[in-house]
Amino acid sequence: MSGTKQKTFTILLVDDDAGDVDLFLRTVEHELPRHEDDEVTLMINATAEGALERLQQQPIDLIIADVRLPGMSGIELLRRVQDLNRRIPVIILSRVDATETVIDAMRHGAFDYIVKPYDTMDLAARVHRAMRMSEILLQATPDEPITPRIPFKNLVGVSASIRNVMAMIEAIARVPSTTLIIGETGTGKELIAKAIHERSLDSDGPFQVVDCTTFSEGTVESELFGHVRGAFTGAVADRTGLIESGSHGTVFLDEIGDLPANLQAKLLRVLEAGEVRAVGSTQQRKVNVRFIAATNQDLAEKVKRSEFRKDLFFRLNVMVIRVPPLRERTEDIPVLARHFIARYAKEFTKRVEDLHPSAVTELVAYPWPGNVRELRNVMERAVMLAKGDRIGIADVAGMLAVPNERQRETPDEDYLHLPYAKAKEQVLEAFNRRYISTKLTIHQGNVTHAAQDAGLPRSYFHEIMRRYTKD
């Protein structure tokens, strides 16, 4: 490969623990992904003072430093590096997952925080993400005009976690890099992807949604990459694939964890080369696309189970936004509820203006397994059926199925007076009905996803659903 210019990426590890250094060396050697023309150089210093001297002598692309060092601490080293060159990402290491230490590190500009002992897969993923960020920061042109900030239309909330998501969107939008959005079903991952697209330099281009769960086994390749006439029976004309349709814009790969294994390698080539080849064609076509992927699954765990390609995971896991479930940001529930009331009151031309305090209490106490999507659906129905100008507890209580079913279906007097076999049958029936209904609510009626979540074959899940639910 004499004609290829080799790129050298220099990591400076600052740690005085020989065992941790050895594990880090082995992780970099065996787990860290790289291209053929990439070379990673690892340099080691046992003290922060030595690391600062090395930083003055040669270029460093990434610094990984333990919090506890002899002499100057890792946090103080982080502060010094920030003063010297803010474009060098710094990852802080610690044996203690202390909240105050994490906050201190992040406040002083740490890129990431890793708790020892390392999980090698997690360590490699975080180091790879920092490497990619370093490359992006070095290529960034600070003189580029900044697009004026535009308001968030559908992302609503006042909690620190949702404000953090909004800040991440603003920071990521102008960086032309793959983004991975992680969150439970119904948390608004597609809304976040749209918000990134709207703030990007290609906001005038298309926003193409690719739902990786909806393709049949025989059509997925044609849907993604297109096909030429005569490629297979029924291909009567050339067809442009979904990825190429998003050229000069954004392609949103929803639920990427469900992409069939045989397509993962082909998608990886598209991400790395920026080219697609239609089914039946011998020619590659260039595409200029920003990819945003989303998942409600743990892709790192899927990699460990050989269900997802490691190289594709690392290629996606560069810019990451983690979306909190609604139950972890309860202060946003009344704000979101009022937002949906205003939307649907206008849509249905009804004079519904607010929530009764009793309804607020009921909504905040509910666990929202379907997240914001479930809240939106509940408020839509509540506004549609409302008789007065405020949504009260009676308007919403009947729609919050899980708590009510728990109270209604297994009260003591319903089964304790029965013979054992009959009581067991009644309780089991109530459990099946509530469990199946909850899973279907979480997955918006998608039987395949609900069955996967329950760990059951789809046919068996469907049989239980047929026996114990009315729908």
N, C-alpha and C positions, 0 to 999 in steps of 0.2 A: 504493500500500500504506500509506495514511495511518493505517489502524487497527492496523497491526502495530508493536509495539515493537521497535526495532532494538537488537541486542546488539553491543556493541563489545568486542573482545578486543585487548588491548594487549601487543605483543611488544617487548621491549627488546633490541636487538642491540648487543653491545659488541665492536667490532672496529676496528682502525686500518688495515686493508688495503682500499683503495678498490675493487679488483677483486673481492674476496670480497663486499664489501657490495653491489656492483652485481648480482652473480650471485644473492645472497640475495634482493634486491628483486624480481628477475625470477621467481625460484622462487615467492615468496609471491604474486606477481601472477597467474602463469599455471598453476602446478601445485597450489597448496594448495586443497583442496576447501572449500566453505562453502555454507551455505544462503542463500536470498535475503534473509533478515532478519539475516544476520550481517555484521559489518563488522570487518575486521582493521586495526588501526593499528600501523604499524611505526615505532619510535623508535630512533635510533642515537646511540651515544656511542663515542668513540675511546679512552676511558680508563675504568678501573674506578672511579676517584675520581668522575668525572662521573656514572657510572651510579648510584653510591650516593646522590649528591645528588638525582638525578632520582627515585630510589626513595622518598626522604623527602618529595618534593613531590607525587607523584601515584600512583594505583594502577597496578601492573604485574601482568600475568597470567602472563607467561613471560619468562625471561631466557635469552639465548643468548650465551655469552661465549667469546672466544678465550683459550687458555691464556697466550700470550705477548702482553702488553700493555705499553705504556710506563708505568713506575711500578708500581703494584700488579698482581700477576698475576691470571689468571682463577681459579686455585684459591683465592687469598686472597679474591677477590670472592665466590666460592661460599661460603666460610666465613662471611663477613660477612652474606650474604643469609640463610643458615641461622639465624644468630643473630637476625636481624630478623623473618623470616617464613618458617617451614618449609613453608608451603603454596604457595610460589611455586616451580614446577619450574625447574631450571637445567640447560641443555644446554651441555656444554663442547665447544669446537672446538679442533682441533690439526692441524698439518701432519705430525705424526709419530705413528704408531700404536705408541707406546711402552707396554709393559705396566705399568711402574711409574707412568706418568702416569694411565693408565686406573684403576688400583687406587686411586691417591691421590684422583682425582676422585670415584669411587664411594664411597670411605670417608668423604668429606666431604659426601656426600648428593646428588651429581649425579644428575639423572633419566636422562641419556643422555650419550653421548660420540660425536662425529662426527669422522671424519678427513677433512681436505681433501686434494685437491680434491673438491668435492661431486659426487655423482651426484644430479641434481635430483629424480628420483623418490624415491630413498631419503631425501633431505633433507626433502622434503615429507611423506613418510610419518611420519618421526620427529617433525617439528614438529606435525603434526596429532595424533599420539598424545599429545604433551605438552600440547597445547591441551585435549584431552578430559580428560586427567588433572587439569589445573588446574581445569576446570569441576566435576569430581567432588569434588575436595578442597574447593572453596569451598562446595559444597552439603552436604558431610558434616556430620552433627550429632554433635559429640564426646560429648554426654551420653547417646547411645544405649547401652543395656546391651550388653556384649560377651558373645557366646555362648561358653560354655566350650570350650576346645580339645578336640577328640576325636582319638584316635590314628589314624594311617594304617594301614589294615588290609592293603592289597595293594601299596602303594608301599614298596619295600624297598631299602635301600642305605646305604652309609656315605660315599660319595664327596662331595666338595665340590659337584659339579655337581648331584647328586640332592638334596642338602640345600638347595641354592639353589632348585630346583624346588618343594620342600616349603614353603620360606619364601614363594615367590611365590603358592602356593595359599592360604596363610593370609592373605596381604595382599589378594589379589584377591577372596576368597570373599564378603566383606561389602560389596563395591562393586558396585552394580547396573549393571554395564556389560558390553558385549559383550567376549568373550575369544576370542583366537585361539591355538590350540595348534599348534606346528609341530614336526614330527619325522618320522623315517623310519617305514616300516611296521613294526609290532611293538614300538614303543618304549613303548606304554602310554598313548596319548593319551586313550582313553576312560576309563581308570582315573583319570587326572588330572581329567577333566571331572566324573566322579562325586564325586571328593574335593572339588572346588569346590562342587558342589551340596550335599553333605552338611554343609558348613560355612556355607552361605548362610542368609539369613533365611527363604528359602522351602524349606528342607530337607524339610518335611513334604509338599510338593507332588510332582508326578510328575517323573521323569527320563525324558524322551522321546528316544530315539535315532532320528535320521534318517540313513540311509546313502545318501549322494548317488550312489553307484555302482550301486545295485541297481535303480533304476527304469527301466522301459522308456519309450521316447520318448512313447508315447501315454497313459501312466498317471501320470506324475510330478506333473503339476499337481493332479490329483484326490487323489493320495496326500498331497501337502503341504497343500493348502488345503481338501480336502473337496469334495463336490458335492451338489447337490440332486436330488431325484427327477426323472427325465426329462431330465437335462442332456445325456445321450448314450445311445446304445443300451447296454442292460445296467444303467443306473442306475435300479434299481427302488425305491430308497429313499434318503432323505437319509443322507449319511455325513460324519462329522466328520473333518477332516484331521489329520495328525500334529502340525502346529504348534499347532492349537487344542487338541489332546489334552494338550499340555504346559502349558496355561494354569495360572498360579499355581505354576509350577515352572520347570524348565530344559529347553530343547530343545537337544540336542547334534547339530550338523550335521557328520557325519563325512565326511571327504574332500570338503570344500566346493569344491575346485578342479575336481571332475568335474561340478558342477551345470551342466545345459544352459544355453546363453546366453540362451534365451528366458525361463528361470525366474529368472535373476539380477536382472532389473529388478523382478520381482514380489516377490522376497524382500527386495530393498532397501526397497520400500515398506512391507513388514511391519516391518522393523527400525526404520524412521524413524517410521511412524505408529502402530504397535502394533495394526494391524487386518488381518484376512484377509477375502477374499471367495471363497466357495465357487464352484466351476465351475457355471455355469448360474444363479447368483443375482445379483441387482442390489443386494444389501445388504452393507455391510461389518459385520464383527463384531469387537468389541474383544477383544484377547488380552493378558494380563499375563504375559509370558514373559521369562526371561533366556536369551539365546542364547550358546552356546559352540560355536565352529567349530574344526575340525581339518583339517590338510592335511599331506601329505608332499611337496607341490610348492612351487616358488618362485612365489608368487602375483604378486609384483612383476614377474617376468620374463613371466608370462602376460599381465599388463596391457600390457607393452611390445609383446607379439605380438598384442594385441587379442583375446586368448582369454578374458579375464576383465575385468569392468567395473571401471574405475578407482574410481568412486564407491562401489561395493560393497566393494572392497578397503580403502579408507580407513575405511569404516564398521565393518569387521571388525577392522582393525588398530589397536585401541585398547589393550587389555590383551593382552600377548603373552607366552606361555611357550614357550621353545625347549627341547625335550627332547633331551638328548644321546643318540647311539647307544651301544649297549652296549660296542662296541669302544673307546670313549673313556672309559669308566669301569670298567676291568678289575677294580679293587678290589671292585666290587660283585658280580662273577660268583660267587665262592664263597658270599657271603651269600645271594644269590638262589637259588643251587643248593640250599643247605641249607633255605631257606624252602620250596622246591617239594618237596624230599624229605619234610619234615615233613607237608606237605599231602597228598601222594599216599600216603605210608605209612599215614596215618590213613584215607584214602578206600579203599585196597585192603586194609586190615587186615594190613599186612606189617611185620615187625620190621626195617625199614631205618632206620638212625639217623644215618649220616654218610657223608662222602666220604673215600676213600683219597687220600693226598697226590699220588699219581701221576695220579689223576683230576682233581684240582684243577689240576695243571700242564697237562693236556690241555685242560681247559675254558678256562683263561685264555689259552692260546696260540691258540685258535680265533677267527676274525674275526667270527662271529655275524652273517651277513648278514640273518638274520631277527630279530635283536635279542632282546628279553626273551621274546617269544612263542616263538621257536625254542628258547631255553634251557628254557622251561617244558615244551614238547613233548618235548624230549630227556630231561628229568628224569622226566617222567611215564612214558615208555616204559622208562627205566632202572629205576625203582622197580618197575614192573609185572613186569619180567623178572628182577629181581635174585634171586640164589640165597643170598646171605649178608646180614649186617647192615650192610655198607658197600658203597657204589658204587665200583667200581674202574675202572681204565683200560680194561679189556676190556669193561665194561658201557656205556661211552660212545663209545669210539673208532670203532666201526662205525656210529654214528649221525651222526658229523660228516662229512658227505659230501664237502664241497669239498676239504679237505686230502688226504683219503684217495684221492679220485679223481685228484687231481693226481699223487700218487705211483704209483697203480696203473695209470692209463690211458696215460701217456706215458713209461714207462721206456725208457732208451736201447736196451736189447737187444730191445725189442718192434718197432722199426721201422728202426733204422740198417742192419741187414743186408739189408733189402728193396730192390728196385728203386725208383727215385725215385717213379714214379707210384703204386706200391702203398704206399710209405711215406707219401706225401702224403695219400692217401685214408684211411689208418689214423689219422693225426694229426688230420685234419679231422673224422673221425667222432668221435674222443675229445673234441675241442673242442666240437662241436655238442652232444654228450650232456651234457657238464659244464655248458656255458653255459646250455642250456635248463633243466636240473635246478636250477641255482642261481637263475635268475630265478623259477622256479615256487616254490622254497623261500622266497625273499624275499617273494613275494606270496601265500603260503599257498595255492597251487594255483589262484589266479585267473588264467585264461589271458588275459583282456582286459587286466588291469593289467600282467602280465608282458610281453605284446606291446608295450604302450605304453612300458614301461621300456626294452625292447630297441630301440625305434624301428622296429618292423616291423609291417606289416599283420597283423591277428589271424589271417586265413586262412593267410598264409605261415608265421607262428609256429606255428600248429596243425599244419601239414604237417611242419615240421621236428620238432616234438614227437612226432608220430605215427611218424616214421621212426627217430628216435634214442633214444626212451625207451620203456621197457617198459610204463608205465602208460597 
